[in-house]
Structure formats: structure tokens, C-alpha cells
Amino acid sequence: MRTLLIIVFSLFVFSFPALADDDRPINVNQLPAQAQEFINRFFSDSAVALAKQEGRFIGKNYDVIFCNGDKVEFDKSGEWTNVHCKYSSVPDGIVPAPIAGYVEKNFSGVKIVQIEIDERVFEVELSNGVDLKFSKSYKLLDIDL
């Protein structure tokens, strides 16, 4: 009996990552409406190379990769969580004004190439390799040179 329980538990533990890593390509029109609006507003000139849905069983996330190398990640409701612009800067209007102002004042001429948001912080990567971390109230928490 004990051996059977160990086998069942092992099967569950080793099959769980396979369920969590369930990516599938989708059409852009299958993204949540909010994500579609975001793409139309900020990336209307960029062709989509791939849109995919991640994790159908544990919670949905969406990734959109553009032909120019830019990438946007969305949560299940279509809110952006990460914008990474490989060869350009994050479009105006995505970065909150206090963060954009701080970067302009303290790193004049440097572009914001990535911004990520989670429940606690904004993480910003600059074109010169500097990483900044801000609180939800836009207070600077950390600078990684």
C-alpha cells in the first residue's frame, strides 16, 4: 500500500510541471480585449510574429512577440505585465510619468528598453544597462549599476 501511494504521489509531482508549462499559439484576436487595445494603441505599426497563451490549467498569461523583436506579456485579464523593446525604447504612455520623469532627469538621453510590473514594484531597464526598481507609489527603491 505504501509503495502504491509513493508511486501515485510521484506521478502527480512529476506531471505537474507539464501541466503548468502548457503554451499554445493563438491569434491576436483571441487575446483579452484589453490586450488587443494595448497592442493597437502602442504597437500598431509592428507586425505580430507570434501570440501565445500560457498555462491553460493553472491560470492564463499571454505573450505577444513582434517581428522587430519587441515582446509584451499580459496577465489573464489583459493587463500588461512586461514590455521589452529589444532595439528601441518602450513607447511613450506606457511608462508612468513619475518614472519617465526620474529617468529623464537623472539619465538624460538614455532610453527605457524594458518595464515590468508586479504586485509590489516596477522594474525598469535602461539602454545603458542600469536597472531601476520603483515602488507602486513611484518611490525609487534600488539602482543596479
Buried (B, 14 or more C-beta within 10 A) or exposed (E): EEEEEEEEEEEEEEEEEEEEEEEEEBEBEEBBEBBBEBBEEBBEEBEBEEBBBBBEEEEBBBBBBBEBEBBBBBBEEBEBBBBBBEEEBBBEEBBBEBBBEBBEEEBEEBBBBBBBBEEEBBBBBBBEEBEBBBEEEEEEEEEEE
